[in-house]
Amino acid sequence: MNNLKNILIIVTDQLSWQALPVYGGMAETPNINRIMKEGGIAFDRCYTTVPLCMPARASIWSGVYPHETGVLSNEGKKAIPADLPTIGRVFSQAGYDTVHFGKTHDAGALRGFYCEEEGSLEVEGTQAWPVSEDTKRDRFTTEKSVAYLQSIRDSEKPFFIITDFVNPHDICSWTGKNKGLHVDVDPGSPLPPLPPNFEFDDIENRPDSVKYLCCSHTRQAQASEWESESFRYYLAAYYHYIQRVDAEIGLVLDALEKSGKYEETLILFMSDHGDSMACHGKVTKDVDFYEETNRVPLIFNIPKFRNQPSRTEHVLTSLLDLFPTLCSYAGIEQPMTLRGENLMPLMMGQGKLEREYIIGQWYSEWDFSISPGRMVRTDAYKYTHYIGDGEELFDLAKDPYETKNVARHAAYAEQLAVHRKLLEDHIVKTKDNFMNLHWRELNDDLQWRSHEIGYGKHRGPSVSEVGKGLVKR
């Protein structure tokens, strides 16, 4: 058992890769930078399987696609199949002390971990940046994680810890508090600039699911009356909540170093999905497959490389790769069910990762508005297909901000055909029932998609608000 290796996974919620200095972003994250500094390996083209909390997490911890877990939305009654292997069960059976702290929202995929009960501690906010239970829960998660690391100083049993933070998800609560016409509160610091693709003139050339995202997504509906300056306040708040979670991460890293286990512990940093960060005039996440919401940070810090320079890998990767990679690292046989790739040979300089594409999925946020979609991300292109709704094709080499959908351009007919075939083959390979799914609005009511195109044209509640009974139409 002494040959087993400790693992610490630090998870954030709703953190886009592009916000982090590791990837050229402007957030202040000295502690995430610490993970990268000593021989860290950052993957800069890593994608979630779905840009939504529960289906993403169910997929990550089980190593299969959402259509295979059966967890397609945040609707809380769903659970993964009882016989589906999970990373917690595999590592606990191999002799690890498997412990999870913080946000679960996993639909049973954390099976095999002892999950510390979630709690919260009081944290002070400001008028500009108030805090909700998200930030308070992170404070509790840190204290429990630190206490565990303090308790294992003399333990010889290998551990697999997940410290699962909620922030910067508190940006969702901030949006709700600032919904509609309002006066933004000056935070007392310069506001970030808007992204290059904040405004784009191609929205009429998108599938209806994207055109009318404001009708299905509560936060986008709440931001429909914002002026452009409010989106800069949104970004300032988003960076603030990133700083908050970075501070919590620092306390966990300090505790790991003090535990005497640092030199024998692999640290992995990741997020379940990203945030729109005002790109395409959007807030939070939902429905679409744009880079900001689907591309996530993935950083490995392996003890063997801590005396070497950090590096960035540019290969296409998926959060599905986490499960097989950690099995390989620990010398544990991986389940036959896993869909991801083992990244260890690449990181060890013993081989390349030959991968043609990454797949992303979408179904629904709360099952009130259903917009089945799939993404195929290849080296230079991104193709999306929504059932009964339309297609997108982006030439990412020429258009990294996804401002022009070229699916109908004659010059891209060949690439469109290639990507359609990739999706068809993948559907067959993974027994995906995508083509049998159906688009649906609450009560099949089309009134939400009746306004003039443009998120700023939306008025009233979203489908989800009505479906949850929070407001009446």
C-alpha positions, -999 to 999 in steps of 0.1 A, spaced: 0 0 0 30 23 5 34 26 -33 0 44 -36 1 81 -42 -19 109 -25 -43 130 -46 -59 163 -39 -85 177 -64 -95 213 -60 -127 221 -79 -143 255 -86 -178 261 -100 -184 282 -131 -148 293 -137 -139 300 -173 -103 292 -183 -99 326 -199 -102 344 -166 -70 329 -151 -35 344 -155 -23 309 -161 -41 312 -195 -35 349 -200 -65 362 -180 -67 392 -157 -81 377 -124 -59 380 -93 -52 344 -84 -19 340 -66 -28 306 -51 -40 290 -83 -8 304 -97 10 285 -70 -4 252 -83 10 260 -117 43 276 -106 63 245 -94 63 222 -124 26 226 -132 11 213 -164 -18 233 -178 -41 220 -205 -54 250 -224 -80 233 -246 -99 213 -220 -137 211 -223 -165 201 -200 -191 175 -213 -219 199 -205 -220 235 -193 -242 228 -163 -234 218 -127 -251 185 -119 -248 167 -153 -212 179 -156 -203 166 -121 -221 133 -126 -201 129 -159 -167 138 -144 -169 114 -114 -182 85 -134 -161 91 -166 -190 88 -191 -212 111 -211 -244 126 -197 -265 105 -220 -249 75 -203 -254 87 -167 -290 97 -175 -283 130 -156 -292 156 -182 -302 186 -162 -301 201 -127 -334 185 -118 -325 168 -85 -344 135 -87 -321 119 -112 -293 96 -102 -266 77 -121 -271 39 -126 -263 19 -95 -239 -3 -113 -219 24 -130 -183 26 -117 -173 58 -100 -139 72 -93 -146 72 -55 -155 35 -55 -125 25 -76 -100 43 -54 -116 33 -21 -115 -3 -32 -78 2 -40 -71 12 -4 -74 50 -5 -91 71 21 -116 88 -2 -130 120 13 -150 148 -2 -156 183 12 -179 210 -2 -204 211 -30 -217 177 -41 -246 182 -67 -234 149 -82 -265 127 -86 -248 99 -68 -215 100 -88 -195 106 -56 -203 71 -46 -173 57 -28 -163 90 -11 -171 99 24 -189 132 18 -186 156 47 -220 172 53 -222 206 36 -225 236 58 -218 274 59 -200 300 80 -207 337 81 -186 357 57 -188 395 53 -196 410 19 -198 445 6 -226 466 -9 -210 462 -43 -202 426 -39 -227 409 -15 -222 373 -6 -248 345 -6 -247 309 7 -222 301 -21 -194 321 -5 -204 311 31 -203 274 21 -168 278 7 -156 291 41 -170 260 57 -155 237 31 -120 252 37 -122 247 74 -132 211 71 -105 205 45 -79 221 66 -90 201 97 -87 169 78 -52 177 65 -41 186 100 -54 152 112 -34 130 88 1 141 96 10 107 111 -13 86 88 3 61 64 -29 55 45 -30 72 11 -57 97 6 -78 110 -23 -94 143 -13 -118 165 -33 -122 200 -20 -152 213 -39 -157 250 -39 -188 269 -51 -173 302 -62 -172 321 -85 -208 308 -87 -219 336 -64 -220 357 -96 -254 341 -103 -267 355 -70 -252 389 -78 -270 389 -112 -303 382 -94 -297 410 -70 -290 434 -99 -318 422 -122 -336 446 -145 -331 484 -145 -309 493 -115 -281 516 -103 -248 497 -102 -228 501 -70 -193 515 -75 -168 489 -61 -141 515 -57 -118 500 -83 -115 502 -121 -140 483 -141 -127 456 -165 -131 462 -202 -158 444 -222 -147 414 -242 -141 418 -280 -172 397 -287 -196 415 -263 -214 428 -293 -218 407 -324 -241 412 -355 -246 375 -362 -273 365 -337 -300 361 -364 -278 335 -379 -279 313 -348 -302 284 -339 -334 295 -321 -321 278 -288 -293 304 -289 -313 333 -302 -338 330 -274 -316 319 -246 -330 348 -226 -364 330 -227 -351 298 -212 -324 310 -189 -334 330 -157 -302 350 -153 -301 361 -190 -337 372 -187 -328 392 -156 -300 410 -175 -322 418 -205 -325 455 -195 -289 461 -187 -268 487 -204 -233 478 -215 -218 494 -184 -237 470 -162 -218 441 -179 -185 457 -168 -198 457 -132 -208 421 -138 -172 413 -148 -158 432 -118 -180 411 -95 -170 379 -113 -133 386 -108 -141 394 -71 -157 360 -65 -127 344 -82 -104 362 -58 -126 349 -29 -122 313 -39 -85 318 -46 -80 329 -10 -98 297 2 -76 276 -21 -45 292 -5 -55 281 29 -60 245 17 -26 245 0 -10 259 32 -26 231 52 -13 205 27 23 218 31 20 219 69 7 183 69 40 169 57 22 153 27 29 179 1 59 161 -15 39 130 -21 6 145 -32 -6 152 -68 -27 184 -69 -52 188 -97 -71 220 -102 -103 222 -124 -138 237 -128 -170 219 -138 -178 245 -165 -172 281 -173 -191 315 -174 -201 337 -203 -181 366 -189 -202 391 -210 -192 374 -242 -220 376 -268 -238 398 -243 -244 369 -220 -242 362 -183 -236 329 -165 -240 297 -186 -267 277 -204 -277 261 -237 -248 272 -260 -214 257 -266 -193 288 -267 -157 287 -255 -163 308 -224 -188 284 -209 -175 251 -222 -137 255 -220 -123 250 -185 -91 251 -166 -73 218 -160 -39 220 -142 -19 190 -129 8 195 -103 27 162 -101 54 158 -74 79 144 -100 79 176 -119 82 202 -91 119 208 -98 111 215 -135 96 245 -153 59 246 -157 44 240 -191 12 243 -212 -2 215 -233 -23 225 -263 -40 192 -271 -77 188 -271 -88 174 -237 -120 166 -218 -129 164 -181 -136 128 -190 -99 123 -191 -95 129 -154 -107 94 -143 -84 73 -165 -55 96 -160 -57 93 -122 -61 55 -124 -29 54 -145 -10 77 -121 -19 55 -91 -14 22 -109 -50 12 -106 -68 -7 -134 -94 15 -149 -130 4 -155 -139 -6 -191 -168 19 -191 -146 51 -193 -148 74 -223 -118 96 -216 -81 93 -225 -51 87 -202 -31 119 -202 -2 104 -182 20 93 -212 17 128 -226 26 145 -193 55 120 -188 69 127 -223 63 91 -233 38 96 -261 13 119 -278 -24 122 -274 -40 113 -308 -75 127 -306 -96 141 -335 -124 157 -316 -141 165 -283 -179 161 -277 -201 184 -257 -238 179 -248 -268 200 -238 -304 190 -228 -320 213 -203 -313 233 -172 -344 223 -152 -364 203 -177 -389 232 -184 -372 242 -216 -355 214 -236 -331 222 -263 -311 190 -272 -277 199 -286 -243 184 -294 -209 200 -300 -180 186 -320 -148 204 -313 -119 196 -337 -85 212 -339 -96 242 -359 -134 241 -359 -164 239 -337 -197 223 -350 -230 224 -331 -263 208 -339 -296 214 -321 -325 191 -327 -350 207 -350 -333 240 -345 -302 245 -366 -265 242 -368 -234 263 -362 -199 260 -376 -171 282 -364 -137 286 -380 -118 291 -347 -85 297 -365 -100 328 -382 -127 336 -357 -116 326 -321 -144 347 -306 -172 328 -325 -187 359 -340 -197 344 -374 -216 312 -380 -204 298 -413 -225 266 -414 -244 280 -445 -214 294 -463 -206 275 -495 -168 277 -488 -173 256 -457 -195 229 -472 -168 203 -470 -160 210 -433 -196 210 -425 -200 175 -440 -169 163 -422 -182 175 -388 -217 161 -394 -201 127 -401 -180 129 -369 -211 135 -349 -230 107 -366 -202 82 -360 -199 93 -324 -236 89 -318 -234 53 -331 -202 46 -311 -216 57 -278 -252 46 -284 -263 82 -280 -301 87 -284 -296 123 -295 -315 120 -328 -346 107 -309 -348 137 -285 -372 165 -290 -372 202 -284 -398 214 -259 -409 246 -242 -429 247 -210 -464 234 -220 -452 236 -256 -459 273 -252 -441 294 -279 -449 328 -262 -413 330 -249 -398 330 -284 -421 357 -298 -401 388 -291 -378 406 -315 -344 388 -317 -318 401 -292 -314 394 -255 -320 430 -247 -355 427 -263 -367 402 -237 -392 413 -211 -407 393 -182 -398 361 -166 -380 331 -181 -394 296 -187 -376 283 -156 -390 310 -133 -425 302 -144 -419 265 -143 -406 267 -107 -436 287 -97 -414 317 -87 -435 341 -108 -466 339 -130 -466 346 -167 
